[in-house]
Amino acid sequence: MKIAVPPSSDPRETSDLELLDSYSRAVTRVVDTVGPAVASIMVGSSNRGSKTDLAGAGSGVMFTPDGYLLTNSHVVHNTNRLEVTMTDGRHWGATMIGEDPSTDLAVLRIDGAGFPYASLGDSRALRVGQLVIAIGNPLGFQSTVSTGVVSALGRSLRGEGGRLIEDVIQTDVALNPGNSGGPLVDSRGSVIGINTAIIRMAQGISFSIPISTAKWVIPQLLTHG
């Protein structure tokens, strides 16, 4: 029996286009879901004239609807003024709840309720080669999206105080200064890491603190600061 083949383009080409379309839909769905919860964090110090001297900038992600944000300790360390700007342009002064330089994590809070927030996933379920998406504010370009894959798991990274941070996620996602503190997200829209470091002069080597570490640190920061 002969099987009729409908006139069409090369099936392999059609399959590739379908895969590409699925990839695009996955990324845009994540951006639509998590993007509104990503914030730009400006840090500085106030002088006697109430003028703020800008000292740096980074990213953060809202993880509760009542204004709690997760970011890197090195983004907000040793500053007395914090300002958070959401993707819709609204901005607030933020309060430091607590930080842990040994894991390079910090929690901030802004006053209010009903904020868009991201769900925290399970970094222990990650697999090498898995699609991941980073959202942040590199070099001041707000709400920038970059994609890549998990390159390796279980890396060790030396933190600001010299202590090793264990089980760090390595990816090939393009990160730049200002991405620090922003979320690394899986294709389901769950935060599975906090972007923290790149190796200068290298390409395609970036690191994120696993969200499993953050889930352990957050309650301690909320309780003890």
C-alpha positions as CSV (number, residue, x, y, z in Angstrom):
1,M,0.0,0.0,0.0
2,K,1.3,3.4,-0.9
3,I,1.2,6.2,1.6
4,A,0.2,9.6,0.1
5,V,2.6,12.4,1.1
6,P,1.0,15.8,1.0
7,P,2.9,18.4,-1.1
8,S,4.9,20.5,1.4
9,S,8.4,21.6,2.1
10,D,11.1,19.4,3.4
11,P,9.7,17.7,6.6
12,R,13.0,18.2,8.3
13,E,12.7,22.0,7.7
14,T,9.2,22.0,9.0
15,S,10.3,20.2,12.2
16,D,13.2,22.7,12.7
17,L,10.7,25.6,12.3
18,E,8.4,24.0,14.8
19,L,11.2,23.6,17.4
20,L,12.3,27.2,16.9
21,D,8.8,28.4,17.4
22,S,8.4,26.3,20.5
23,Y,11.6,27.8,21.9
24,S,10.5,31.3,21.1
25,R,7.1,30.7,22.8
26,A,8.8,29.3,25.9
27,V,11.1,32.4,26.2
28,T,8.4,34.9,25.6
29,R,6.0,33.1,28.1
30,V,8.7,33.3,30.8
31,V,9.4,37.0,30.1
32,D,5.7,37.8,30.3
33,T,5.4,35.9,33.6
34,V,8.6,36.8,35.4
35,G,9.5,40.1,33.8
36,P,7.2,42.3,35.8
37,A,8.7,41.0,39.1
38,V,12.2,42.0,38.1
39,A,13.5,45.3,39.6
40,S,16.4,47.6,39.0
41,I,18.2,48.4,42.3
42,M,20.1,51.7,42.6
43,V,22.5,52.1,45.5
44,G,24.2,55.2,46.8
45,S,24.9,57.4,49.8
46,S,23.2,60.6,51.0
47,N,25.4,63.6,51.8
48,R,24.5,66.5,54.1
49,G,22.5,68.3,51.4
50,S,20.2,65.3,51.0
51,K,21.7,64.7,47.6
52,T,22.3,61.0,46.7
53,D,25.6,60.1,45.2
54,L,25.0,57.1,43.0
55,A,27.5,54.3,43.8
56,G,26.2,51.4,41.7
57,A,23.3,49.4,40.3
58,G,22.1,45.9,40.1
59,S,19.0,43.8,39.7
60,G,16.6,42.0,42.0
61,V,13.5,39.9,41.9
62,M,10.3,40.2,43.9
63,F,9.4,36.9,45.6
64,T,6.3,37.9,47.6
65,P,3.4,40.2,46.8
66,D,4.1,42.4,49.9
67,G,7.4,43.8,48.7
68,Y,10.2,41.4,49.5
69,L,13.0,41.2,47.0
70,L,15.9,38.9,46.6
71,T,19.3,40.2,45.2
72,N,23.0,39.8,45.7
73,S,24.8,40.9,48.9
74,H,27.6,42.5,46.8
75,V,25.0,44.7,45.1
76,V,23.7,46.3,48.3
77,H,26.6,45.9,50.7
78,N,27.9,49.0,52.6
79,T,25.3,51.4,51.3
80,N,22.9,53.7,53.2
81,R,20.4,54.4,50.4
82,L,18.6,51.9,48.2
83,E,16.1,52.7,45.5
84,V,14.0,50.1,43.6
85,T,12.4,50.7,40.2
86,M,10.0,48.2,38.8
87,T,9.5,47.5,35.1
88,D,6.4,49.7,35.0
89,G,8.5,52.7,36.1
90,R,7.3,52.9,39.7
91,H,10.0,53.4,42.2
92,W,10.4,53.3,46.0
93,G,13.1,53.6,48.6
94,A,14.0,50.2,49.9
95,T,15.0,48.9,53.3
96,M,17.7,46.3,53.9
97,I,16.2,43.3,55.7
98,G,19.3,41.3,55.8
99,E,22.3,40.1,53.9
100,D,24.7,37.1,53.9
101,P,28.0,37.8,52.1
102,S,29.1,34.2,52.5
103,T,26.3,33.1,50.0
104,D,26.2,36.6,48.3
105,L,22.4,36.9,49.0
106,A,20.4,39.8,50.4
107,V,16.7,40.5,51.0
108,L,15.2,44.0,50.6
109,R,11.7,45.3,51.3
110,I,9.6,48.1,49.8
111,D,6.4,49.3,51.3
112,G,3.2,48.2,49.7
113,A,1.2,45.2,48.6
114,G,-0.1,43.5,45.5
115,F,3.3,43.5,43.7
116,P,4.0,41.1,40.8
117,Y,6.2,38.4,42.1
118,A,8.0,35.3,40.8
119,S,7.7,31.8,42.1
120,L,10.9,30.1,43.5
121,G,11.6,26.8,41.8
122,D,13.8,23.8,42.6
123,S,17.4,24.1,41.4
124,R,18.1,20.5,42.6
125,A,16.1,19.3,39.6
126,L,18.3,21.1,37.0
127,R,20.1,19.1,34.3
128,V,23.1,20.1,32.2
129,G,21.9,21.3,28.8
130,Q,18.6,22.7,30.2
131,L,17.3,25.9,28.8
132,V,17.6,28.9,31.2
133,I,16.7,32.6,30.9
134,A,18.2,35.6,32.7
135,I,16.3,38.8,33.2
136,G,18.0,41.9,34.6
137,N,19.4,45.4,34.0
138,P,22.9,45.1,32.5
139,L,24.7,48.4,32.1
140,G,21.5,50.3,32.9
141,F,19.5,48.7,30.1
142,Q,16.3,47.8,32.0
143,S,14.5,44.5,31.5
144,T,17.1,42.9,29.3
145,V,16.6,39.2,28.5
146,S,19.3,36.7,27.6
147,T,19.1,32.9,27.1
148,G,21.4,29.9,27.2
149,V,21.8,26.5,28.8
150,V,23.0,25.1,32.1
151,S,26.7,24.4,31.3
152,A,27.6,22.6,34.6
153,L,26.3,22.0,38.1
154,G,28.0,21.8,41.5
155,R,30.6,24.4,40.9
156,S,32.3,26.3,43.7
157,L,32.7,30.1,43.7
158,R,34.7,32.2,46.1
159,G,32.5,34.9,47.7
160,E,33.4,38.4,48.7
161,G,34.7,37.3,52.0
162,G,36.8,34.5,50.6
163,R,34.5,31.8,51.6
164,L,33.5,29.2,49.0
165,I,29.9,29.1,47.8
166,E,29.0,25.5,47.0
167,D,26.7,24.0,44.3
168,V,26.8,27.1,42.1
169,I,25.2,26.9,38.7
170,Q,27.3,27.5,35.6
171,T,25.6,28.7,32.4
172,D,26.5,30.2,29.1
173,V,23.9,33.0,29.5
174,A,25.3,36.4,28.6
175,L,25.6,38.5,31.8
176,N,27.1,41.9,32.2
177,P,27.5,44.3,35.2
178,G,24.0,45.2,36.4
179,N,22.7,41.7,35.9
180,S,23.9,40.8,39.4
181,G,20.9,39.9,41.7
182,G,18.5,39.2,38.8
183,P,16.8,35.9,38.4
184,L,17.8,32.9,36.4
185,V,14.6,31.2,35.3
186,D,13.7,27.9,33.8
187,S,11.3,27.3,30.9
188,R,8.3,27.0,33.3
189,G,8.9,30.5,34.7
190,S,10.3,29.4,38.0
191,V,13.3,31.1,39.5
192,I,16.1,28.6,39.9
193,G,19.0,30.9,40.5
194,I,20.2,34.4,41.3
195,N,22.8,35.6,38.8
196,T,26.0,36.6,40.6
197,A,29.2,36.6,38.6
198,I,31.0,36.4,35.3
199,I,34.6,35.7,34.6
200,R,36.1,38.7,33.0
201,M,37.9,38.2,29.6
202,A,35.9,35.0,29.2
203,Q,32.9,34.4,27.0
204,G,30.0,32.2,27.9
205,I,30.9,31.5,31.5
206,S,28.5,32.9,34.0
207,F,27.4,31.8,37.5
208,S,24.3,31.8,39.6
209,I,23.5,31.0,43.2
210,P,21.0,28.1,43.2
211,I,17.6,28.9,44.5
212,S,17.8,25.9,46.9
213,T,20.5,27.9,48.7
214,A,18.4,31.0,48.7
215,K,15.4,29.1,50.2
216,W,17.6,28.1,53.1
217,V,19.1,31.6,53.6
218,I,15.9,33.7,53.2
219,P,14.1,32.6,56.4
220,Q,17.3,33.3,58.4
221,L,17.6,36.8,56.9
222,L,13.9,37.5,57.6
223,T,14.4,36.3,61.2
224,H,17.9,37.5,62.2
225,G,18.9,40.0,59.5
